[in-house]
Amino acid sequence: MTGKRKALFFDIDGTLFSEINRNVPESAKQAVQKAREAGHLVFINSGRTECLTAPIQSLIDVDGCCCGCGTRIIAEGEVLYSATIPHEKGIEIKKMIQEYGLDGILEGTESCYFKKGVSKIPQVQKMKESKEMVGLRSSYGWDEDAYDFDKFCVMADETSDVRGFSRALGLDFEIIDRGGHFYECVPAGHSKATAIEIVLNHYHVDLKDTYVFGDSTNDLSMFEYAKNCILMGHHSVQLEPYATFYTKNVEDDGVAYAMKKLGLI
């Protein structure tokens, strides 16, 4: 397969996984299987940390997973790269989130961490309850320092000072505006693009043979980086300048449609 092997990278929510049907379409599973049988590499490339990608990996067979916007990369069971926010910095971040009137989720490799008690922000409370249901909410709260985390997300309401928080966080993190007062915070120097680069170097695959599939703002770095960029039907307009192929919604077999049209299967 030298010179012919392709590397395919898929976002999860809204791309590989339907947030409406709460599943990976059967057409996508079959398309991915055919691509791997043809010798191509298939990787999940997600903003979710490892513990949050596990439920998706149980639904579809892939060669590896780039987790937490490039903070942890696993290929065929081998950890190629892993980065965690330094412990003291993590303590400082928790204080800053509360000082500026936000709330959120701290995402670790093994679990997720929330403030104890009911959140003042309904979206955070809903997220807390959903993670509790699937066993991904840690028993540790933010007052305890017995853990570390890889990245985090914050949510704001009318009492929050997002600008103040951004200034306080400084240049150590990239803040990705996901819309709806929801912000994804990733350690500087990490992104879905840096994850792809590590995988390509590991497998000696050319960038021109790389295909990325995505729909939202945290896919921007990989759309800027890759040469073949497949944009899902429902998508952020910020990705449009970089799209090389428009496909259908995930629920309408968009992944399989694109892979067939592009000759990947």
BATOR-725561 format. One line per field, with one value per residue (C-alpha): residue number from 1; residue in three letters; x negated, y, z negated. Coordinates in Angstrom, 3 decimals, decimal comma. Example, Ala and Ser with C-alpha at 12.3 -4.5 7.8 and 13.67 -1.06 7.14 Angstrom:
2
n: c(1; 2);
res: c(ALA; SER);
xx: c(-12,300; -13,670);
yy: c(-4,500; -1,060);
zz: c(-7,800; -7,140);
***
This chain:
265
n: c(1; 2; 3; 4; 5; 6; 7; 8; 9; 10; 11; 12; 13; 14; 15; 16; 17; 18; 19; 20; 21; 22; 23; 24; 25; 26; 27; 28; 29; 30; 31; 32; 33; 34; 35; 36; 37; 38; 39; 40; 41; 42; 43; 44; 45; 46; 47; 48; 49; 50; 51; 52; 53; 54; 55; 56; 57; 58; 59; 60; 61; 62; 63; 64; 65; 66; 67; 68; 69; 70; 71; 72; 73; 74; 75; 76; 77; 78; 79; 80; 81; 82; 83; 84; 85; 86; 87; 88; 89; 90; 91; 92; 93; 94; 95; 96; 97; 98; 99; 100; 101; 102; 103; 104; 105; 106; 107; 108; 109; 110; 111; 112; 113; 114; 115; 116; 117; 118; 119; 120; 121; 122; 123; 124; 125; 126; 127; 128; 129; 130; 131; 132; 133; 134; 135; 136; 137; 138; 139; 140; 141; 142; 143; 144; 145; 146; 147; 148; 149; 150; 151; 152; 153; 154; 155; 156; 157; 158; 159; 160; 161; 162; 163; 164; 165; 166; 167; 168; 169; 170; 171; 172; 173; 174; 175; 176; 177; 178; 179; 180; 181; 182; 183; 184; 185; 186; 187; 188; 189; 190; 191; 192; 193; 194; 195; 196; 197; 198; 199; 200; 201; 202; 203; 204; 205; 206; 207; 208; 209; 210; 211; 212; 213; 214; 215; 216; 217; 218; 219; 220; 221; 222; 223; 224; 225; 226; 227; 228; 229; 230; 231; 232; 233; 234; 235; 236; 237; 238; 239; 240; 241; 242; 243; 244; 245; 246; 247; 248; 249; 250; 251; 252; 253; 254; 255; 256; 257; 258; 259; 260; 261; 262; 263; 264; 265);
res: c(MET; THR; GLY; LYS; ARG; LYS; ALA; LEU; PHE; PHE; ASP; ILE; ASP; GLY; THR; LEU; PHE; SER; GLU; ILE; ASN; ARG; ASN; VAL; PRO; GLU; SER; ALA; LYS; GLN; ALA; VAL; GLN; LYS; ALA; ARG; GLU; ALA; GLY; HIS; LEU; VAL; PHE; ILE; ASN; SER; GLY; ARG; THR; GLU; CYS; LEU; THR; ALA; PRO; ILE; GLN; SER; LEU; ILE; ASP; VAL; ASP; GLY; CYS; CYS; CYS; GLY; CYS; GLY; THR; ARG; ILE; ILE; ALA; GLU; GLY; GLU; VAL; LEU; TYR; SER; ALA; THR; ILE; PRO; HIS; GLU; LYS; GLY; ILE; GLU; ILE; LYS; LYS; MET; ILE; GLN; GLU; TYR; GLY; LEU; ASP; GLY; ILE; LEU; GLU; GLY; THR; GLU; SER; CYS; TYR; PHE; LYS; LYS; GLY; VAL; SER; LYS; ILE; PRO; GLN; VAL; GLN; LYS; MET; LYS; GLU; SER; LYS; GLU; MET; VAL; GLY; LEU; ARG; SER; SER; TYR; GLY; TRP; ASP; GLU; ASP; ALA; TYR; ASP; PHE; ASP; LYS; PHE; CYS; VAL; MET; ALA; ASP; GLU; THR; SER; ASP; VAL; ARG; GLY; PHE; SER; ARG; ALA; LEU; GLY; LEU; ASP; PHE; GLU; ILE; ILE; ASP; ARG; GLY; GLY; HIS; PHE; TYR; GLU; CYS; VAL; PRO; ALA; GLY; HIS; SER; LYS; ALA; THR; ALA; ILE; GLU; ILE; VAL; LEU; ASN; HIS; TYR; HIS; VAL; ASP; LEU; LYS; ASP; THR; TYR; VAL; PHE; GLY; ASP; SER; THR; ASN; ASP; LEU; SER; MET; PHE; GLU; TYR; ALA; LYS; ASN; CYS; ILE; LEU; MET; GLY; HIS; HIS; SER; VAL; GLN; LEU; GLU; PRO; TYR; ALA; THR; PHE; TYR; THR; LYS; ASN; VAL; GLU; ASP; ASP; GLY; VAL; ALA; TYR; ALA; MET; LYS; LYS; LEU; GLY; LEU; ILE);
xx: c(0,000; -3,076; -2,144; 1,513; 2,574; 4,935; 5,455; 9,015; 9,826; 13,378; 14,893; 17,496; 20,570; 22,446; 20,005; 19,565; 22,154; 25,719; 26,744; 30,349; 30,361; 27,611; 25,776; 23,258; 25,206; 24,816; 23,731; 20,809; 19,753; 19,718; 17,878; 15,176; 14,813; 14,395; 11,819; 9,766; 10,056; 8,641; 5,600; 6,523; 6,108; 9,176; 8,878; 11,371; 10,212; 12,264; 12,422; 13,558; 10,933; 10,261; 12,945; 15,548; 14,539; 14,847; 18,637; 18,144; 15,217; 17,467; 19,788; 17,244; 13,872; 11,067; 7,262; 6,907; 8,188; 6,939; 8,516; 8,992; 8,059; 4,650; 3,810; 3,767; 3,183; 3,615; 2,792; 3,606; 3,558; 0,233; 0,120; -1,813; -1,409; 0,169; 0,261; 1,972; 2,424; -0,163; 1,391; 0,858; 2,195; 5,295; 5,950; 5,543; 7,952; 10,688; 10,382; 10,494; 13,628; 15,459; 13,993; 15,329; 18,791; 18,579; 19,092; 18,092; 16,528; 12,905; 12,098; 9,517; 8,200; 10,139; 13,055; 14,804; 14,943; 17,726; 18,355; 20,479; 24,054; 26,513; 24,968; 26,350; 26,087; 28,720; 26,539; 23,785; 26,265; 27,655; 24,130; 23,307; 26,361; 25,685; 22,091; 23,318; 25,686; 22,879; 20,358; 18,081; 18,559; 15,868; 16,797; 14,195; 15,409; 13,465; 12,509; 10,395; 6,964; 6,453; 6,642; 5,436; 7,219; 6,268; 8,600; 11,844; 15,030; 16,792; 20,287; 21,461; 24,678; 25,640; 23,562; 20,349; 17,316; 16,066; 13,674; 12,127; 11,730; 10,104; 7,604; 6,810; 6,295; 3,819; 1,871; 1,525; 4,857; 6,853; 10,499; 12,816; 16,240; 18,667; 21,720; 24,492; 22,138; 20,120; 16,320; 13,822; 10,391; 7,371; 3,731; 1,712; -0,167; 2,502; 5,243; 6,841; 4,183; 1,236; 2,862; 3,027; -0,621; -1,732; 0,281; -0,997; -4,592; -4,063; -2,653; -4,637; -1,530; -1,641; 0,570; 2,000; 3,332; 5,147; 8,918; 10,708; 14,439; 16,051; 18,822; 18,029; 15,669; 13,257; 12,617; 11,192; 7,544; 7,718; 9,609; 6,894; 4,191; 5,488; 5,793; 8,961; 11,699; 15,193; 17,868; 21,073; 24,517; 25,159; 21,986; 20,340; 19,905; 16,355; 15,311; 16,671; 13,555; 11,549; 14,051; 13,111; 16,227; 19,716; 21,619; 24,980; 25,966; 24,722; 28,308; 28,560; 25,521; 23,207; 20,025; 20,613; 21,793; 18,584; 16,299; 17,899; 17,843; 14,189; 13,175; 12,080; 14,256);
yy: c(0,000; 2,316; 5,597; 4,563; 4,162; 6,920; 8,217; 9,189; 11,291; 11,637; 14,045; 12,344; 14,456; 15,460; 13,600; 9,959; 9,954; 11,204; 13,420; 12,921; 9,111; 8,711; 6,159; 5,615; 4,869; 1,337; 2,800; 4,572; 1,410; -0,537; 2,222; 2,403; -1,382; -1,386; 1,395; -0,527; -3,721; -1,735; -0,906; 2,633; 3,987; 5,218; 7,415; 9,200; 12,803; 14,312; 17,081; 14,414; 13,073; 9,330; 8,398; 10,245; 8,561; 5,051; 4,777; 5,645; 3,274; 0,507; 1,204; 1,182; -0,449; 2,013; 1,977; 4,600; 7,686; 11,259; 12,500; 15,846; 18,031; 16,416; 16,006; 12,189; 9,998; 6,236; 4,049; 0,332; 0,364; 2,212; 5,676; 7,838; 11,058; 12,245; 15,632; 16,654; 20,152; 20,634; 20,034; 23,532; 25,091; 22,932; 24,246; 27,812; 27,174; 25,929; 29,098; 31,300; 29,619; 30,352; 33,852; 34,951; 33,453; 30,491; 26,773; 23,739; 20,338; 19,331; 16,507; 13,925; 10,761; 8,524; 10,645; 14,025; 16,442; 18,838; 21,176; 19,522; 20,690; 21,952; 24,153; 27,641; 26,934; 24,424; 23,139; 22,206; 20,501; 18,483; 17,496; 16,491; 14,266; 12,632; 11,797; 10,423; 8,070; 6,509; 6,361; 9,104; 11,631; 11,355; 11,360; 14,118; 17,695; 20,869; 21,349; 18,203; 18,121; 14,382; 14,400; 16,091; 16,840; 17,278; 20,061; 21,678; 23,365; 26,304; 27,688; 31,211; 32,975; 36,650; 37,015; 35,597; 37,649; 35,687; 38,409; 38,676; 34,916; 34,874; 37,552; 35,711; 32,419; 34,157; 32,545; 29,135; 27,986; 28,317; 29,123; 27,732; 29,367; 26,503; 28,780; 29,066; 30,501; 27,260; 27,466; 24,647; 25,333; 23,461; 23,739; 25,832; 23,818; 21,111; 20,730; 18,240; 19,274; 18,453; 15,074; 14,338; 15,306; 12,846; 10,012; 10,745; 10,771; 7,496; 5,713; 7,619; 8,775; 11,904; 14,883; 14,717; 11,245; 12,508; 13,050; 14,819; 14,732; 17,325; 19,808; 22,169; 24,923; 22,643; 20,949; 24,182; 23,345; 20,055; 21,684; 24,355; 21,670; 18,935; 18,969; 16,868; 18,246; 16,731; 18,950; 17,447; 18,740; 20,529; 22,483; 25,639; 28,228; 28,842; 25,583; 26,407; 28,195; 25,004; 22,395; 20,404; 18,197; 18,785; 15,709; 14,918; 14,921; 12,057; 10,749; 10,716; 8,443; 11,398; 9,542; 6,585; 8,889; 10,933; 7,919; 6,347; 9,558; 10,152; 6,627; 5,669; 2,553);
zz: c(0,000; 0,016; 1,691; 1,902; -1,690; -2,813; -6,328; -7,276; -10,337; -11,650; -14,135; -16,339; -17,097; -13,965; -11,737; -12,676; -15,445; -15,054; -17,945; -16,809; -16,668; -19,301; -17,187; -14,404; -11,195; -9,867; -6,522; -8,225; -10,045; -6,788; -4,918; -7,583; -7,555; -3,763; -3,945; -6,492; -4,449; -1,520; -3,652; -4,635; -8,164; -10,028; -13,103; -15,292; -15,823; -18,609; -21,145; -23,609; -25,989; -26,052; -28,573; -26,488; -23,222; -24,658; -24,092; -20,403; -19,973; -21,242; -18,281; -15,446; -14,767; -13,971; -13,966; -16,643; -18,344; -18,662; -21,880; -23,577; -20,585; -20,237; -23,928; -23,733; -20,671; -20,571; -17,566; -17,612; -21,409; -21,653; -23,214; -20,739; -22,697; -25,932; -27,667; -30,903; -32,313; -35,115; -38,532; -39,951; -36,751; -37,046; -40,550; -39,274; -36,388; -38,727; -40,794; -37,672; -36,316; -39,553; -39,977; -36,595; -37,117; -34,753; -35,271; -33,269; -32,927; -33,477; -31,077; -32,102; -30,500; -32,873; -34,092; -34,106; -37,004; -38,038; -40,930; -43,600; -44,047; -41,457; -38,782; -38,204; -34,457; -33,266; -30,421; -32,861; -35,180; -32,276; -31,235; -34,806; -35,011; -31,647; -32,610; -35,932; -34,099; -32,057; -34,891; -33,568; -36,372; -39,035; -42,699; -43,162; -43,085; -42,337; -45,982; -45,862; -44,225; -43,815; -40,036; -36,850; -33,580; -29,922; -28,757; -29,865; -28,703; -30,288; -29,938; -30,643; -31,610; -31,952; -35,132; -33,635; -32,583; -29,567; -28,425; -31,870; -32,008; -28,568; -29,597; -32,829; -31,001; -28,710; -25,895; -27,547; -26,108; -22,922; -23,588; -20,905; -20,762; -20,139; -20,185; -22,762; -25,425; -25,320; -25,140; -24,653; -26,187; -24,839; -25,965; -23,507; -20,910; -20,755; -18,174; -15,860; -13,315; -15,595; -16,261; -12,540; -12,091; -14,773; -13,208; -9,691; -10,895; -12,754; -9,710; -7,045; -5,204; -3,017; -3,789; -0,252; -1,119; -4,207; -4,396; -7,243; -8,006; -10,252; -10,951; -13,843; -14,935; -16,779; -13,407; -12,004; -12,660; -10,775; -7,901; -7,678; -7,765; -5,465; -1,678; -1,448; -3,699; -3,761; -5,277; -6,653; -5,681; -8,970; -9,662; -10,942; -8,183; -9,453; -7,813; -4,362; -3,005; -3,517; -2,340; 0,764; 0,714; -0,698; -1,803; -3,378; -7,059; -9,189; -9,481; -5,676; -5,258; -4,644; -5,599; -3,277; -0,473; -0,590; -0,838; 2,243; 4,274; 3,393; 4,322; 0,819; 0,885);
***
